[in-house]
Amino acid sequence: MKAFAKSILFAGVLVMGANGLMAAPADPTNMSLKQLVKQTRALEATAEAPTQHKALAAEYRQLAQRQLTESNKHAEEAAWYARFPIYSSAKFRAITIDYCQRLADRYGNDAQRSEQMAAHHEALAN
């Protein structure tokens, strides 16, 4: 099982390396949230040593921060829409206020899970 996981990871590294030749360098601050989630999950699949768990905890904390930022952004959008009566009407509420609030809730929940995973990996590192 470990050999299979390592071969899959190696293939992924090759693909990402080839993509890196054509794309910009992989700077965590410039990564999309989806890319950061994928990178964190890939690191989790291979984490065994305490130093790897410590690095993974830092990755999860960074992910949680990005998710919280996204949650706040959508909550602000919902509040902005709520200021105008037209968006509160039955016709527009579902695609404006409610939609933004669902996204804010989802990203907020994801941030909490990421913080829990960070704490878990910090405990494994110690």
Secondary structure as UniProt FT lines:
FT   HELIX           2..22
FT   TURN            28..30
FT   HELIX           33..46
FT   HELIX           50..82
FT   HELIX           85..88
FT   HELIX           90..93
FT   TURN            94..96
FT   HELIX           97..125
//
